[in-house]
């Protein structure tokens, strides 16, 4: 009799091991599925948000607006559709060391990109100040970064 009880206990143990193995595999598969969804290519202008914060956004074109005169009026200067240029600008701005600050400038921005980024050209035309008003972020760009950004958006060169 004792032997039968031992076998029965062994079966329960074996069933628990298989159950835990099955559960582990299920959790692993669900985790992989979630990762696969996050890794998929985004559709044009598709946005992924987590807790109402944009995590990933695919942008196919950048609309650059230039200020007309001294007023807060803008006209479309250009649409940048070259994927390499779009990616270069977005990566540059994404990887910049932004300062969390709400800034007020003396004049409206010289340029706007997709109504998200506001760009001021400094008085000596050698640096750019960029603001993301919706996120209260500010950065000053100079050197090669500023030159590349300005040449792509304005099709002009900065004074260096």
C-alpha positions as CSV (number, residue, x, y, z in Angstrom):
1,X,0.0,0.0,0.0
2,X,2.7,2.4,0.8
3,X,4.1,1.9,-2.6
4,X,0.8,2.9,-4.2
5,X,0.7,6.1,-2.2
6,X,4.2,7.0,-3.2
7,X,3.4,6.5,-6.9
8,X,0.2,8.6,-6.6
9,X,2.2,11.4,-4.9
10,X,4.8,11.1,-7.6
11,X,2.2,11.6,-10.3
12,X,0.9,14.7,-8.5
13,X,4.4,16.0,-8.4
14,X,5.0,15.2,-12.1
15,X,1.7,17.0,-13.0
16,X,2.7,20.0,-11.0
17,X,6.1,20.1,-12.9
18,X,4.4,19.8,-16.2
19,X,1.8,22.5,-15.2
20,X,4.6,24.9,-14.2
21,X,6.5,24.1,-17.4
22,X,3.4,24.8,-19.5
23,X,2.7,28.0,-17.6
24,X,6.3,29.2,-18.1
25,X,6.2,28.5,-21.8
26,X,2.9,30.3,-22.1
27,X,4.3,33.4,-20.3
28,X,7.4,33.3,-22.5
29,X,5.4,33.1,-25.6
30,X,3.2,36.0,-24.6
31,X,6.2,38.0,-23.8
32,X,7.7,37.3,-27.2
33,X,4.5,38.2,-28.9
34,X,4.5,41.5,-27.2
35,X,8.1,42.2,-28.2
36,X,7.3,41.2,-31.8
37,X,4.4,43.7,-31.9
38,X,6.7,46.5,-30.6
39,X,9.4,45.6,-33.2
40,X,7.1,45.8,-36.2
41,X,7.5,48.5,-38.8
42,X,5.2,51.4,-38.3
43,X,2.7,52.6,-40.9
44,X,3.2,56.1,-42.2
45,X,2.5,58.7,-39.5
46,X,1.6,55.9,-37.0
47,X,2.2,56.7,-33.4
48,X,2.8,54.4,-30.5
49,X,1.9,55.9,-27.1
50,X,2.6,54.5,-23.6
51,X,0.8,56.4,-20.8
52,X,-0.1,59.2,-23.2
53,X,3.6,59.7,-24.0
54,X,4.8,59.2,-27.6
55,X,7.3,56.4,-27.6
56,X,7.8,55.9,-31.3
57,X,6.6,57.8,-34.3
58,X,7.2,57.2,-37.9
59,X,7.3,60.3,-40.0
60,X,7.7,60.2,-43.7
61,X,8.0,63.9,-44.4
62,X,8.9,67.1,-42.6
63,X,7.0,70.3,-43.3
64,X,9.2,73.3,-42.7
65,X,7.5,76.6,-42.3
66,X,9.3,79.9,-42.4
67,X,8.2,83.1,-40.6
68,X,7.1,85.9,-42.8
69,X,8.3,89.3,-41.6
70,X,8.2,90.0,-37.8
71,X,4.7,88.7,-37.2
72,X,3.7,85.3,-36.1
73,X,2.7,84.3,-39.7
74,X,4.3,81.4,-41.5
75,X,4.4,80.0,-45.0
76,X,5.4,76.5,-46.1
77,X,9.1,76.7,-47.1
78,X,9.6,73.1,-48.1
79,X,8.5,69.5,-47.6
80,X,11.4,67.2,-46.9
81,X,10.6,63.7,-48.1
82,X,14.0,62.2,-48.6
83,X,14.0,59.4,-46.0
84,X,17.7,59.8,-45.2
85,X,17.3,63.5,-44.5
86,X,14.1,63.0,-42.5
87,X,15.8,60.3,-40.4
88,X,18.9,62.4,-39.9
89,X,17.0,65.4,-38.6
90,X,14.7,63.3,-36.3
91,X,17.6,61.3,-34.9
92,X,19.6,64.4,-34.3
93,X,16.7,66.0,-32.4
94,X,15.8,62.8,-30.6
95,X,19.4,62.3,-29.3
96,X,20.0,65.9,-28.4
97,X,20.6,66.7,-24.7
98,X,17.3,68.6,-24.1
99,X,16.9,70.8,-21.1
100,X,13.5,70.7,-19.4
101,X,12.6,74.4,-19.4
102,X,9.7,76.5,-20.4
103,X,11.3,79.4,-22.4
104,X,10.0,82.6,-23.8
105,X,11.8,84.2,-26.7
106,X,11.8,87.8,-27.7
107,X,10.4,87.0,-31.2
108,X,8.4,84.1,-32.8
109,X,10.5,81.3,-34.2
110,X,12.2,81.7,-37.5
111,X,11.2,78.1,-38.5
112,X,8.8,75.4,-37.5
113,X,9.0,71.7,-38.3
114,X,5.8,69.8,-38.4
115,X,4.3,72.3,-35.9
116,X,6.3,70.4,-33.2
117,X,9.8,71.9,-33.2
118,X,10.3,75.7,-33.1
119,X,13.7,76.9,-34.3
120,X,15.3,80.3,-33.8
121,X,18.4,81.4,-35.7
122,X,20.8,83.3,-33.3
123,X,21.6,87.0,-34.2
124,X,25.0,86.0,-35.5
125,X,23.5,83.3,-37.7
126,X,25.9,80.7,-36.2
127,X,23.7,78.7,-33.8
128,X,20.1,77.4,-33.6
129,X,17.9,77.4,-30.6
130,X,15.2,74.7,-30.7
131,X,12.1,74.4,-28.5
132,X,9.4,71.7,-28.2
133,X,6.7,73.9,-26.6
134,X,4.3,71.0,-25.9
135,X,7.0,69.2,-23.8
136,X,8.7,72.3,-22.3
137,X,12.1,71.3,-23.8
138,X,14.9,73.6,-25.0
139,X,18.3,73.1,-26.7
140,X,21.0,75.2,-28.3
141,X,22.7,73.6,-31.3
142,X,26.0,74.8,-32.7
143,X,28.8,73.5,-34.9
144,X,28.2,70.6,-37.2
145,X,24.8,69.6,-35.8
146,X,23.4,73.1,-36.3
147,X,25.0,73.4,-39.8
148,X,23.5,70.1,-40.9
149,X,20.1,70.8,-39.5
150,X,19.9,74.4,-41.0
151,X,21.2,73.3,-44.4
152,X,18.5,70.6,-44.6
153,X,15.6,72.7,-43.4
154,X,16.5,76.1,-45.0
155,X,18.8,75.0,-47.9
156,X,21.2,77.7,-46.6
157,X,24.5,77.6,-44.7
158,X,25.0,78.9,-41.2
159,X,27.8,81.5,-40.5
160,X,30.6,79.7,-38.8
